Amino acid sequence: MGQIKLYFMDNPDWKSLGLFISYCLAFVLFLTLFMKGRYTKVLQTIFIGALFFIAISYGGYLLGIDVLILYYLVSAYAEEYLKYSSGNNLFFKEEGHNLRDLIFFCILIGLGFSMAENLLYLGYSFVNHEQVSLVNMTLGRGLISTLLHIVSTGLIAFLAIKIQKKRSFAAALIGGLIGGVGIHSLYNISLAYHMSYITIPIIIVCFFLLSYLLYQSDILYENTER
Protein backbone atom coordinates (compact mmCIF):
# COMPACT_ATOMS: atom_id res chain seq x y z
CA MET A 1 0.00 0.00 0.00
CA GLY A 2 2.76 2.42 0.98
CA GLN A 3 4.63 1.98 -2.30
CA ILE A 4 1.54 2.76 -4.34
CA LYS A 5 0.81 5.94 -2.39
CA LEU A 6 4.26 7.27 -3.36
CA TYR A 7 2.71 8.26 -6.67
CA PHE A 8 1.04 11.11 -4.80
CA MET A 9 4.19 12.87 -3.55
CA ASP A 10 3.99 16.29 -1.94
CA ASN A 11 7.00 17.31 -4.05
CA PRO A 12 6.37 16.01 -7.57
CA ASP A 13 9.17 14.82 -9.81
CA TRP A 14 9.20 17.61 -12.40
CA LYS A 15 11.46 15.65 -14.74
CA SER A 16 8.92 12.82 -14.91
CA LEU A 17 6.10 15.32 -15.33
CA GLY A 18 7.98 17.00 -18.18
CA LEU A 19 8.53 13.67 -19.93
CA PHE A 20 4.83 12.84 -19.57
CA ILE A 21 3.77 16.18 -21.05
CA SER A 22 6.27 15.77 -23.90
CA TYR A 23 4.87 12.32 -24.61
CA CYS A 24 1.32 13.69 -24.73
CA LEU A 25 2.34 16.50 -27.08
CA ALA A 26 4.18 14.05 -29.34
CA PHE A 27 1.11 11.80 -29.43
CA VAL A 28 -1.14 14.74 -30.39
CA LEU A 29 1.34 15.80 -33.08
CA PHE A 30 1.39 12.26 -34.46
CA LEU A 31 -2.41 12.22 -34.69
CA THR A 32 -2.64 15.56 -36.45
CA LEU A 33 0.03 14.58 -38.98
CA PHE A 34 -1.50 11.25 -39.91
CA MET A 35 -5.16 12.19 -39.60
CA LYS A 36 -5.21 14.94 -42.23
CA GLY A 37 -8.75 15.95 -43.14
CA ARG A 38 -10.14 14.44 -39.95
CA TYR A 39 -9.13 17.11 -37.43
CA THR A 40 -12.65 17.51 -36.07
CA LYS A 41 -12.95 14.00 -34.66
CA VAL A 42 -9.32 13.87 -33.53
CA LEU A 43 -9.61 17.17 -31.68
CA GLN A 44 -12.98 16.11 -30.28
CA THR A 45 -11.37 12.91 -29.00
CA ILE A 46 -8.57 14.88 -27.35
CA PHE A 47 -11.02 17.38 -25.82
CA ILE A 48 -13.24 14.65 -24.36
CA GLY A 49 -10.17 12.88 -23.05
CA ALA A 50 -8.91 15.99 -21.25
CA LEU A 51 -12.38 16.76 -19.90
CA PHE A 52 -12.78 13.28 -18.46
CA PHE A 53 -9.31 13.41 -16.94
CA ILE A 54 -10.13 16.65 -15.12
CA ALA A 55 -13.50 15.28 -14.00
CA ILE A 56 -11.98 12.12 -12.54
CA SER A 57 -8.83 13.56 -10.95
CA TYR A 58 -9.91 17.01 -9.72
CA GLY A 59 -13.52 15.97 -9.18
CA GLY A 60 -12.43 12.98 -7.14
CA TYR A 61 -10.14 15.20 -5.08
CA LEU A 62 -12.99 17.61 -4.32
CA LEU A 63 -15.27 14.74 -3.33
CA GLY A 64 -12.63 13.46 -0.93
CA ILE A 65 -12.23 10.06 -2.58
CA ASP A 66 -9.49 7.95 -0.99
CA VAL A 67 -6.15 8.72 -2.66
CA LEU A 68 -5.51 5.07 -3.57
CA ILE A 69 -8.94 4.63 -5.16
CA LEU A 70 -8.51 7.91 -7.03
CA TYR A 71 -5.12 6.76 -8.29
CA TYR A 72 -6.59 3.57 -9.75
CA LEU A 73 -9.49 5.46 -11.33
CA VAL A 74 -7.13 7.90 -13.05
CA SER A 75 -4.59 5.26 -14.13
CA ALA A 76 -7.27 2.93 -15.51
CA TYR A 77 -8.83 5.83 -17.40
CA ALA A 78 -5.47 6.95 -18.84
CA GLU A 79 -4.63 3.44 -20.04
CA GLU A 80 -8.02 2.69 -21.57
CA TYR A 81 -8.42 6.06 -23.23
CA LEU A 82 -4.99 5.79 -24.83
CA LYS A 83 -5.71 2.28 -26.13
CA TYR A 84 -9.17 3.08 -27.43
CA SER A 85 -8.06 6.35 -29.04
CA SER A 86 -5.31 4.51 -30.91
CA GLY A 87 -7.77 1.97 -32.30
CA ASN A 88 -10.41 4.59 -33.01
CA ASN A 89 -8.03 6.80 -34.96
CA LEU A 90 -6.94 3.85 -37.07
CA PHE A 91 -10.63 3.37 -37.73
CA PHE A 92 -10.98 6.99 -38.88
CA LYS A 93 -7.91 6.83 -41.11
CA GLU A 94 -9.29 4.47 -43.76
CA GLU A 95 -12.76 4.84 -45.25
CA GLY A 96 -12.96 1.13 -46.04
CA HIS A 97 -13.02 0.01 -42.42
CA ASN A 98 -16.26 -1.32 -40.97
CA LEU A 99 -17.49 -1.47 -37.39
CA ARG A 100 -16.01 -4.91 -36.87
CA ASP A 101 -12.55 -3.46 -37.46
CA LEU A 102 -12.88 -1.07 -34.52
CA ILE A 103 -13.50 -3.92 -32.05
CA PHE A 104 -10.74 -5.95 -33.69
CA PHE A 105 -8.25 -3.06 -33.52
CA CYS A 106 -9.05 -2.41 -29.86
CA ILE A 107 -8.64 -6.08 -28.93
CA LEU A 108 -5.24 -6.21 -30.65
CA ILE A 109 -4.15 -2.95 -29.04
CA GLY A 110 -5.22 -4.25 -25.62
CA LEU A 111 -3.13 -7.37 -26.21
CA GLY A 112 -0.12 -5.35 -27.35
CA PHE A 113 -0.40 -2.96 -24.42
CA SER A 114 -0.46 -5.84 -21.95
CA MET A 115 2.63 -7.42 -23.53
CA ALA A 116 4.49 -4.10 -23.40
CA GLU A 117 3.44 -3.59 -19.77
CA ASN A 118 4.76 -7.04 -18.84
CA LEU A 119 8.09 -6.38 -20.57
CA LEU A 120 8.44 -3.09 -18.69
CA TYR A 121 7.64 -4.89 -15.44
CA LEU A 122 10.34 -7.49 -16.11
CA GLY A 123 12.84 -4.78 -17.03
CA TYR A 124 12.03 -2.79 -13.90
CA SER A 125 12.37 -5.89 -11.71
CA PHE A 126 15.70 -6.78 -13.33
CA VAL A 127 17.17 -3.29 -12.90
CA ASN A 128 16.07 -3.14 -9.25
CA HIS A 129 17.16 -6.74 -8.55
CA GLU A 130 13.67 -7.80 -7.53
CA GLN A 131 12.49 -11.40 -7.63
CA VAL A 132 9.77 -12.22 -10.14
CA SER A 133 7.23 -14.89 -9.25
CA LEU A 134 6.64 -17.39 -12.05
CA VAL A 135 3.01 -17.82 -10.97
CA ASN A 136 2.46 -14.06 -10.96
CA MET A 137 3.96 -13.65 -14.44
CA THR A 138 2.13 -16.56 -16.07
CA LEU A 139 -1.22 -16.43 -14.29
CA GLY A 140 -1.52 -12.92 -12.86
CA ARG A 141 0.09 -10.82 -15.58
CA GLY A 142 0.26 -13.28 -18.44
CA LEU A 143 -3.37 -14.42 -18.37
CA ILE A 144 -5.59 -12.34 -16.09
CA SER A 145 -4.02 -8.92 -16.75
CA THR A 146 -3.98 -9.57 -20.50
CA LEU A 147 -7.62 -10.65 -20.40
CA LEU A 148 -8.56 -7.50 -18.51
CA HIS A 149 -6.81 -5.19 -20.99
CA ILE A 150 -8.39 -6.90 -23.99
CA VAL A 151 -11.91 -6.94 -22.54
CA SER A 152 -11.83 -3.37 -21.18
CA THR A 153 -10.73 -1.80 -24.46
CA GLY A 154 -12.93 -4.07 -26.56
CA LEU A 155 -15.91 -3.23 -24.35
CA ILE A 156 -15.36 0.50 -24.91
CA ALA A 157 -15.38 -0.08 -28.67
CA PHE A 158 -18.48 -2.27 -28.53
CA LEU A 159 -20.48 0.14 -26.34
CA ALA A 160 -19.36 3.10 -28.45
CA ILE A 161 -20.63 1.37 -31.59
CA LYS A 162 -23.99 0.51 -30.01
CA ILE A 163 -24.55 3.97 -28.53
CA GLN A 164 -23.39 5.84 -31.64
CA LYS A 165 -26.20 4.26 -33.64
CA LYS A 166 -28.72 6.27 -31.60
CA ARG A 167 -26.65 9.05 -30.04
CA SER A 168 -23.81 11.43 -30.88
CA PHE A 169 -20.12 10.58 -31.15
CA ALA A 170 -19.43 12.27 -27.80
CA ALA A 171 -22.19 10.32 -26.02
CA ALA A 172 -20.93 7.08 -27.54
CA LEU A 173 -17.36 7.73 -26.42
CA ILE A 174 -18.38 8.70 -22.88
CA GLY A 175 -20.69 5.68 -22.53
CA GLY A 176 -17.99 3.32 -23.73
CA LEU A 177 -15.44 4.82 -21.36
CA ILE A 178 -17.71 4.39 -18.36
CA GLY A 179 -18.07 0.68 -19.13
CA GLY A 180 -14.44 -0.11 -19.98
CA VAL A 181 -12.78 2.10 -17.37
CA GLY A 182 -15.30 0.96 -14.76
CA ILE A 183 -14.43 -2.72 -15.04
CA HIS A 184 -10.68 -2.00 -15.22
CA SER A 185 -10.57 0.31 -12.19
CA LEU A 186 -12.89 -1.93 -10.16
CA TYR A 187 -10.55 -4.87 -10.74
CA ASN A 188 -7.47 -2.84 -9.70
CA ILE A 189 -9.19 -1.49 -6.60
CA SER A 190 -10.39 -4.96 -5.57
CA LEU A 191 -6.79 -6.23 -5.83
CA ALA A 192 -5.38 -3.34 -3.81
CA TYR A 193 -7.90 -3.85 -1.02
CA HIS A 194 -7.72 -7.66 -1.19
CA MET A 195 -11.42 -8.00 -2.02
CA SER A 196 -11.34 -11.46 -3.60
CA TYR A 197 -15.14 -11.62 -3.50
CA ILE A 198 -15.05 -8.91 -6.18
CA THR A 199 -11.85 -9.88 -8.02
CA ILE A 200 -12.83 -13.48 -8.80
CA PRO A 201 -16.30 -12.64 -10.23
CA ILE A 202 -14.72 -9.92 -12.41
CA ILE A 203 -12.28 -12.45 -13.87
CA ILE A 204 -15.12 -14.88 -14.60
CA VAL A 205 -17.22 -12.12 -16.18
CA CYS A 206 -14.24 -11.07 -18.33
CA PHE A 207 -13.98 -14.56 -19.83
CA PHE A 208 -17.64 -14.43 -20.85
CA LEU A 209 -17.30 -10.85 -22.08
CA LEU A 210 -14.37 -11.80 -24.31
CA SER A 211 -16.44 -14.55 -25.93
CA TYR A 212 -19.34 -12.13 -26.34
CA LEU A 213 -17.16 -9.43 -27.91
CA LEU A 214 -15.69 -11.88 -30.40
CA TYR A 215 -19.19 -13.11 -31.22
CA GLN A 216 -20.50 -9.56 -31.70
CA SER A 217 -17.48 -8.72 -33.82
CA ASP A 218 -18.35 -11.61 -36.11
CA ILE A 219 -22.02 -10.55 -36.23
CA LEU A 220 -21.00 -7.02 -37.22
CA TYR A 221 -18.79 -8.45 -39.95
CA GLU A 222 -21.59 -10.60 -41.34
CA ASN A 223 -24.01 -7.65 -41.33
CA THR A 224 -21.60 -5.45 -43.29
CA GLU A 225 -20.97 -8.20 -45.84
CA ARG A 226 -24.67 -8.57 -46.69
N, C-alpha and C positions, 0 to 999 in steps of 0.2 A: 504493500500500500504506500509506504513512504517513498519508494523509488518513483512511483507513478506521479505522486504529488509534486515531484521536483520540476515537472513541466510548468508549474505555475509559480515561478520564482519571483521574489519581490524585485530583484535586479535582473531584468531580462538580458539574454545574450544577444547583443546588438548585431554581432557578426552573423549569427544564425538567422536572425530576423531579416538582415539584409540579403542573405542568400535566398531566403524564402520569397521575398518580394521580387528579387531578380528573376527567380524561376517563374513566378506568376506573370511577370511582364513578358518574359520570353515565350511563355505559352500563349499569351494573348497575341503577340506579334506573329507567332506561327499560324494561328487561326486566321488572322486577317490576311496573311500572305497567300494562304492556300484556299481560302474560301471567298475568292473574288466574286463579286456579284451577289453574295449572300450575307452581306454585312448586317442586315436587319436581324436575322435570326441568331447570328453569332453574338452580336451585341446584346440582344435580348437574353440570350443564355447567360452571358457574363453578368448582366444586370441582376437577373433573378438569383444567380449564384451568390453575388455579393449581398443582396438583400436578405437572403436566407441565412447567410453567415452572421450578419449583424443581429438578426432576429434570435438566432440560437445562442450566440455567445453573449452579447450585451443584454438581451432579454432574459436569458437564464441567470445572469449575474444580478439583475435588478430583482428578479423573483426570489433570489436567495437559494437557488438550487445548489446542492452539495457540489463542491469543486471537482470531485472525482467523477460524478455523474455528468456534470457539464463538460468535462474533458472528453468523455467517451461520446457524448452527443456531437460535439464539434468535430472530433477526429473521424467518426463514422460518416458524418455529412461530407467532410472534405474528401475522403476517399471515394465515396459513392458518386459525388457530383463530378469529380475528375474523371472517373471511369465512364459514367454515362455520357458526359459531354464529349469525350473522345469518340465513342461509338456513334453518338447522334450527329456529330459534325462529319464523320465519314458518310453517314446516311444522307446528309445534305449535299455532299460534294458531287455525287453522281445522280443524274436524273433517273437512271435505269433501275435503281434500287427499289425494292418493295418493302412492305412492313416486316416481312419475315427477316430481312437482312438486319434490321435494327436490333431485334432480339438476339440474332446470331452474333453480330458484332459485339454486343454487350456481354454475352456469355464468354466469348473468346478473350475480351479485354479483362473480364473478371478473373479468368484463368491465368492470363499473363501477369496481371498485377499480383496475384497470390504467389506465383513462382518468383517474381522479382522480390517480393517482401521476404520470402523464405531465404533467398540468397543473401539479402542484406542482413538478415538475422544471423545466418551462419558466419558471415564476414565479421559482424560486430562481436559475436561470441569468440571467434578466433583471435581477433585483435586484443580483446580484453581477457583472454585466457580463461574463458568461462566454459564449463562443461555443458555439453548438449545432450539431452536425453533422447535416445533413439525412439522411445515410445511417443514422446512429445512431437518429434519431427515427423514421424510417419503417420501417427493417428491425429494428434492435435493440429499441427500445422499442415501436414501433407494432405489429410483427408477433410477434416472438419472445417478448418479455416478456408481451404480452397472451395469447399461446397458453399460456405457462407458468402464468399465474395461473388461466386458465380450467380447464386440465387438472388442476392440483394440487387446486383446491377441488372440482371435479367428481369427481375420483378419491376424495377423502375421503368424499363423499356416497355414491358407488357402493359402496365397500368397507364403509361403515357399514351400508348396506342389506343387503348380502349376509351380513355377519357377524351382524347383529341377528336374522336368521331362525333362527339356531342358538344364538346366545349372548345375553348380557345387553346392555343399552344401553351400559354402561360399556366392555365389551369391544369392542363395535362402534365406539364413538367412538375408543378408543385404537388399534385396528387401522387405522381410516381415517386417523388422524393420522400414523401411521408411514409409510403409503404416500404421502400427499400432501405432507407436510413433507419426507420423504426425497428425493423427486424435485426439490422446490423448492430445498432447501439444497444438494443435490449439484450442481445447475446453477450456483448462485451461487458455490460454492467452486471449481468448475472454471473459471469466468470469472476469479476473483480470482487463481488460480494459473496461468492461461494454459494449461489442459489441454484443448486443442481436441479431443484424441482422446476426451474424455469429453463435452465440450459438444455437438459435432455429433451424436453418436448420441442424446443426450437430446432434442435438437430434433426429430430424425426420429421417435423413439419418441412424442413428444408429439403429432405430427400423426396418427399411427395411433391413439393413445389417445383423441384428441378424436373421431375417427370412431367408435370403439368405444363411447364414452360416449353419443354421440347415438343410436347404434343400440340400446344397452341401454335408454336412456330411452324409446325408441319401443316396445321389447318390453314394458317394464313398463307402459306406457300401454295396450297392446293386452290384456295379461293382466288389468288392472283393469276393462276395458270388457266383458270376457266374462261 
